[in-house]
Amino acid sequence: MAVGLSFWFLALPAASRAQTTSMVQGTPTADVLTLQDATEEFLRRNLSLEAARYEIGVAEAERVGARLRPRPGLTFSAENLRISGPTPLNHLYEIGATVAQPIELGNRQGLRLEVADRTVAVAEARLTDVLRRRLYDLKRTYYEAVLARAIVRIARDNREGFDELVRFNTARFEEGYIAEGELIKVRLERIKFDTVTANANLSFRQAAIQLIELLGASDYERAAALDVTGSLEVRPLSLNLMQLRELALANRPDVKVAESEIARMESVAKLERSRAKGELTPYVGYKRVGVDNAVLAGVTVTLPFGNRNQGGIARAEAERKVAESNLRFARNRALAEVEAAYRAYETAREQVKAYEAGILDQANQSSEITLAAYREGAAELITLLEAQRTRAEIRTNYFRALFDYHMALFQLEVATGTDIKP
């Protein structure tokens, strides 16, 4: 019995570090979701993305209005309708019909189209920004499920190990080698791992539910059968902070939104200035004066007095200054987020290196040595239990460090607006 237990503890470290795609125990294996599949489903069904796409449709509607010219006007008139006097009615009255077509000055239609195009560009940049942030949420949630699955495996392995230890000490108790109190301690420790395993399974299911919500689905019963296939591992990367800053300023969607807003406000300012020029309204019509028929024509010219759209021009200039301030803010925020994400990446990378450089092996070796000593009667049970707890904690913290490493990389992708690949 002791040999079997020793073999299990010696074999466990290598097996537990392996990344597999097996399901949590007791659930079906039919619904396995890869990150690529999750991303494709997310792009099809996520509700926040759908709302952002509709905003582009709203912006597109401005193009329709921008192409339209002012509507012509038709005027009917009747003058000199005699009430009294000696002049016959057919020598006095005048009736007519006039058609007038306003003509906008200052290339106003072209400027409206320019504003509409830039409004669409702003909406498209905002969609890209929403997509960037929601994809980060998706990746984070997906890898939270990956981390939870790894912790489930650790908890299950520990529980199975204590099952073996309970059987081993039960045999020793029955043979009279240990007191009943030592067996009870092992059983109590085994019960603790039932709770740990249950909590780990709960964390996995909660992550699965959040993942389904992000996908835009409402079938939350799917979470009971959902599994993920991602693995937590370090990717070899060579990152340069200066290049990351340049990438952020050149590619971040929120910076592009701010830049597009400035371009739009410049077009709006030109449009408002063109409105100060007014319009020409030529007209042509027919008039009947008594028994005579006549044609009339003319033009109405807006005089440069009174309202010359001073308010609209001032508002557009103020909004342009606001857009410029927003651009400076967006650039500063981009640089700050790159800096923070890069420092988080460095920290997480060093933590992972520290675990892989010796901490994991030391914890495993300590567990194995303590087990051998306990089997030979040279170590107390409490020493063995402490060694196993320490090893389980270090393994869990190692996976959390790997998770932090991936999250730092995802944050760098969000901060720079680009995919970071080996």
Backbone hydrogen bonds, N-H to C=O, Kabsch-Sander energy under -0.5 kcal/mol:
donor,donor_aa,acceptor,acceptor_aa,energy
5,L,1,M,-1.9
6,S,2,A,-2.4
7,F,3,V,-2.5
8,W,4,G,-2.0
9,F,5,L,-2.1
10,L,6,S,-2.1
11,A,7,F,-2.2
12,L,8,W,-1.7
15,A,11,A,-1.5
16,S,12,L,-2.9
17,R,13,P,-1.2
18,A,14,A,-0.6
18,A,15,A,-0.8
20,T,18,A,-0.6
27,T,24,V,-1.5
31,D,225,A,-0.7
32,V,30,A,-1.1
33,L,31,D,-0.5
33,L,227,D,-3.2
34,T,32,V,-0.5
38,A,34,T,-2.4
39,T,35,L,-2.3
40,E,36,Q,-2.4
41,E,37,D,-2.5
42,F,38,A,-2.4
43,L,39,T,-2.4
44,R,40,E,-1.3
45,R,41,E,-1.9
46,N,42,F,-2.5
50,E,46,N,-1.7
51,A,47,L,-2.2
52,A,48,S,-1.9
53,R,49,L,-2.2
54,Y,50,E,-1.7
55,E,51,A,-1.4
56,I,52,A,-1.1
57,G,53,R,-1.5
58,V,54,Y,-2.0
59,A,55,E,-2.2
60,E,56,I,-2.6
61,A,57,G,-1.3
62,E,58,V,-0.6
62,E,59,A,-1.1
63,R,59,A,-0.6
63,R,60,E,-1.0
64,V,60,E,-0.9
65,G,61,A,-1.6
66,A,62,E,-2.2
67,R,63,R,-1.3
68,L,64,V,-0.5
68,L,65,G,-0.9
73,G,100,A,-3.1
75,T,98,T,-3.3
77,S,96,G,-2.5
79,E,94,E,-3.7
82,R,80,N,-0.8
91,H,88,P,-1.3
92,L,88,P,-0.5
92,L,89,L,-1.4
93,Y,89,L,-2.2
94,E,79,E,-2.7
95,I,288,R,-2.2
96,G,77,S,-2.3
97,A,286,Y,-2.3
98,T,75,T,-2.9
99,V,284,V,-3.1
100,A,73,G,-2.7
101,Q,282,P,-2.2
103,I,280,L,-4.0
104,E,102,P,-0.5
105,L,278,G,-1.5
111,L,107,N,-2.0
112,R,108,R,-2.3
113,L,109,Q,-2.2
114,E,110,G,-1.9
115,V,111,L,-2.5
116,A,112,R,-2.5
117,D,113,L,-2.7
118,R,114,E,-2.1
119,T,115,V,-2.0
120,V,116,A,-2.2
121,A,117,D,-2.0
122,V,118,R,-1.9
123,A,119,T,-2.2
124,E,120,V,-2.6
125,A,121,A,-2.2
126,R,122,V,-2.3
127,L,123,A,-2.1
128,T,124,E,-2.1
129,D,125,A,-2.1
130,V,126,R,-2.7
131,L,127,L,-2.7
132,R,128,T,-2.5
133,R,129,D,-2.2
134,R,130,V,-2.7
135,L,131,L,-2.4
136,Y,132,R,-1.5
137,D,133,R,-2.1
138,L,134,R,-2.3
139,K,135,L,-2.8
140,R,136,Y,-2.9
141,T,137,D,-2.5
142,Y,138,L,-2.8
143,Y,139,K,-2.7
144,E,140,R,-1.9
145,A,141,T,-1.8
146,V,142,Y,-1.8
147,L,143,Y,-2.8
148,A,144,E,-2.6
149,R,145,A,-2.4
150,A,146,V,-2.1
151,I,147,L,-2.4
152,V,148,A,-2.2
153,R,149,R,-2.1
154,I,150,A,-2.1
155,A,151,I,-2.8
156,R,152,V,-2.6
157,D,153,R,-2.7
158,N,154,I,-2.6
159,R,155,A,-2.2
160,E,156,R,-2.7
161,G,157,D,-2.4
162,F,158,N,-2.3
163,D,159,R,-1.8
164,E,160,E,-2.0
165,L,161,G,-2.0
166,V,162,F,-2.6
167,R,163,D,-2.3
168,F,164,E,-2.7
169,N,165,L,-2.7
170,T,166,V,-2.3
171,A,167,R,-2.1
172,R,168,F,-1.9
173,F,169,N,-2.8
174,E,170,T,-2.6
175,E,171,A,-1.6
176,G,173,F,-1.3
177,Y,172,R,-2.9
178,I,172,R,-0.7
182,E,179,A,-0.7
183,L,179,A,-1.1
184,I,180,E,-2.4
185,K,181,G,-1.9
186,V,182,E,-1.7
187,R,183,L,-2.2
188,L,184,I,-2.6
189,E,185,K,-2.1
190,R,186,V,-2.2
191,I,187,R,-2.0
192,K,188,L,-1.6
193,F,189,E,-1.2
194,D,190,R,-0.8
194,D,191,I,-0.7
195,T,191,I,-1.3
196,V,192,K,-2.0
197,T,193,F,-2.4
198,A,194,D,-2.3
199,N,195,T,-2.6
200,A,196,V,-2.2
201,N,197,T,-2.5
202,L,198,A,-2.1
203,S,199,N,-2.3
204,F,200,A,-2.0
205,R,201,N,-2.3
206,Q,202,L,-2.6
207,A,203,S,-2.2
208,A,204,F,-2.1
209,I,205,R,-2.3
210,Q,206,Q,-2.3
211,L,207,A,-2.1
212,I,208,A,-2.2
213,E,209,I,-2.2
214,L,210,Q,-2.2
215,L,211,L,-1.6
216,G,213,E,-1.5
217,A,212,I,-1.8
220,Y,218,S,-1.6
222,R,219,D,-1.5
223,A,220,Y,-1.4
224,A,221,E,-1.3
225,A,222,R,-1.6
226,L,222,R,-0.6
226,L,223,A,-0.6
227,D,31,D,-2.0
229,T,33,L,-1.1
233,E,231,S,-0.8
237,L,235,R,-0.5
244,L,240,N,-2.3
245,R,241,L,-2.1
246,E,242,M,-2.0
247,L,243,Q,-2.6
248,A,244,L,-2.2
249,L,245,R,-2.2
250,A,246,E,-1.7
251,N,247,L,-2.6
252,R,248,A,-2.1
256,K,252,R,-2.1
257,V,253,P,-2.5
258,A,254,D,-1.9
259,E,255,V,-2.5
260,S,256,K,-2.8
261,E,257,V,-2.2
262,I,258,A,-1.8
263,A,259,E,-2.1
264,R,260,S,-2.5
265,M,261,E,-2.6
266,E,262,I,-2.2
267,S,263,A,-1.8
268,V,264,R,-2.5
269,A,265,M,-2.3
270,K,266,E,-1.9
271,L,267,S,-2.3
272,E,268,V,-2.6
273,R,269,A,-2.2
274,S,270,K,-2.0
275,R,271,L,-1.5
276,A,272,E,-0.7
276,A,273,R,-0.8
277,K,274,S,-1.3
278,G,275,R,-1.3
280,L,103,I,-2.3
281,T,300,T,-2.4
283,Y,298,G,-2.9
284,V,99,V,-2.2
285,G,296,L,-3.0
286,Y,97,A,-2.7
287,K,294,A,-3.1
288,R,95,I,-3.5
289,V,287,K,-0.5
289,V,292,D,-2.3
290,G,93,Y,-2.7
290,G,288,R,-0.7
292,D,289,V,-2.6
294,A,287,K,-3.0
296,L,285,G,-2.4
298,G,283,Y,-2.2
300,T,281,T,-1.8
301,V,299,V,-0.5
302,T,279,E,-1.0
305,F,303,L,-2.2
308,R,306,G,-0.7
313,I,309,N,-2.1
314,A,310,Q,-2.4
315,R,311,G,-2.5
316,A,312,G,-2.3
317,E,313,I,-2.2
318,A,314,A,-2.2
319,E,315,R,-2.5
320,R,316,A,-1.9
321,K,317,E,-1.8
322,V,318,A,-2.0
323,A,319,E,-2.3
324,E,320,R,-2.1
325,S,321,K,-2.2
326,N,322,V,-2.4
327,L,323,A,-2.0
328,R,324,E,-2.0
329,F,325,S,-2.4
330,A,326,N,-2.7
331,R,327,L,-2.4
332,N,328,R,-2.3
333,R,329,F,-2.8
334,A,330,A,-2.3
335,L,331,R,-2.3
336,A,332,N,-2.3
337,E,333,R,-2.7
338,V,334,A,-2.2
339,E,335,L,-2.3
340,A,336,A,-2.6
341,A,337,E,-2.7
342,Y,338,V,-2.6
343,R,339,E,-2.3
344,A,340,A,-2.2
345,Y,341,A,-2.3
346,E,342,Y,-2.5
347,T,343,R,-2.4
348,A,344,A,-2.7
349,R,345,Y,-2.6
350,E,346,E,-2.3
351,Q,347,T,-2.2
352,V,348,A,-2.4
353,K,349,R,-2.4
354,A,350,E,-2.3
355,Y,351,Q,-2.1
356,E,352,V,-2.6
357,A,353,K,-2.1
358,G,354,A,-0.7
358,G,355,Y,-0.8
359,I,354,A,-1.4
360,L,355,Y,-2.2
362,Q,358,G,-3.0
363,A,359,I,-2.3
364,N,360,L,-2.4
365,Q,361,D,-3.1
366,S,362,Q,-2.7
367,S,363,A,-2.0
368,E,364,N,-2.5
369,I,365,Q,-3.0
370,T,366,S,-2.4
371,L,367,S,-2.3
372,A,368,E,-2.5
373,A,369,I,-2.5
374,Y,370,T,-2.6
375,R,371,L,-2.6
376,E,372,A,-1.6
377,G,374,Y,-1.0
378,A,373,A,-3.1
379,A,373,A,-0.8
384,L,380,E,-1.6
385,L,381,L,-2.9
386,E,382,I,-2.1
387,A,383,T,-2.1
388,Q,384,L,-2.3
389,R,385,L,-2.5
390,T,386,E,-2.5
391,R,387,A,-2.2
392,A,388,Q,-2.5
393,E,389,R,-2.6
394,I,390,T,-2.6
395,R,391,R,-2.5
396,T,392,A,-2.3
397,N,393,E,-2.7
398,Y,394,I,-2.2
399,F,395,R,-1.9
400,R,396,T,-2.1
401,A,397,N,-2.3
402,L,398,Y,-2.1
403,F,399,F,-2.4
404,D,400,R,-2.7
405,Y,401,A,-2.0
406,H,402,L,-2.2
407,M,403,F,-2.6
408,A,404,D,-2.3
409,L,405,Y,-1.8
410,F,406,H,-2.5
411,Q,407,M,-2.6
412,L,408,A,-2.0
413,E,409,L,-2.0
414,V,410,F,-2.4
415,A,411,Q,-2.9
416,T,412,L,-2.2
417,G,413,E,-1.8
418,T,413,E,-0.7
421,K,419,D,-0.7
